[in-house]
Amino acid sequence: MANINYYSYRDLRATATAPGATQADIDALGEWFRRYGERYWTGECYDADGLYLYPVEKWDEETEQGEIVGYEIR
């Protein structure tokens, strides 16, 4: 995972939205939002600068809890 800090948003966003971005690039941006972007959370996705970033969860029926396994841009 990339070295993520409060000031790395612009670089992470540019990388995640560039042609040829990898899933790891998108996940790094998601990690930034998880750590620093609480104000962008709508209850369903992160909504910032015209970008909608949704967490992808793996749901465990037994424990009835989800675990974030990645993110996707819609």
C-alpha positions in Angstrom: 0.0 0.0 0.0 1.2 3.5 -0.8 2.5 5.8 1.9 -0.7 7.5 2.8 -0.9 10.7 4.8 -3.4 13.6 5.1 -1.6 15.6 2.3 -1.5 12.7 -0.3 -5.1 13.1 -1.4 -4.4 14.9 -4.7 -1.8 12.4 -5.8 -3.9 9.4 -4.8 -6.9 10.8 -6.6 -5.0 11.6 -9.7 -3.5 8.1 -9.8 -6.8 6.3 -9.1 -8.7 8.2 -11.8 -6.0 8.1 -14.5 -6.4 5.7 -17.5 -4.8 2.4 -16.6 -5.3 2.8 -12.8 -5.0 -0.5 -11.0 -7.3 -1.8 -8.2 -4.4 -1.1 -5.8 -4.5 2.6 -6.8 -8.3 2.8 -6.2 -7.9 0.9 -2.9 -5.2 3.4 -1.8 -7.6 6.3 -2.4 -10.3 4.4 -0.5 -7.9 4.0 2.4 -7.2 7.7 2.4 -11.0 8.4 2.6 -11.3 5.8 5.4 -8.6 7.6 7.4 -9.1 11.2 6.6 -12.3 11.7 4.6 -15.1 11.1 7.1 -16.9 14.3 6.1 -17.3 12.9 2.6 -19.1 9.8 3.7 -22.8 9.8 2.7 -23.7 6.6 4.5 -23.2 4.6 1.3 -20.1 6.0 -0.4 -17.5 8.8 -0.3 -18.7 11.7 -2.4 -16.0 14.3 -3.2 -15.0 16.4 -6.2 -17.5 14.6 -8.4 -16.0 11.2 -7.5 -18.2 8.5 -5.9 -16.1 5.9 -4.2 -17.9 2.8 -2.9 -16.5 0.3 -0.4 -16.7 -3.3 -1.6 -17.6 -5.6 1.3 -17.3 -9.3 1.9 -20.3 -10.3 4.0 -20.0 -13.0 6.6 -23.5 -14.5 7.2 -22.4 -16.3 10.4 -21.3 -13.1 12.2 -23.6 -10.8 10.2 -20.7 -8.4 9.7 -19.0 -7.1 6.6 -15.3 -6.6 5.9 -14.1 -4.0 3.4 -12.1 -5.8 0.8 -11.6 -3.0 -1.7 -13.3 0.0 -3.3 -14.8 0.9 -6.7 -15.3 4.2 -8.5 -18.8 4.7 -10.0 
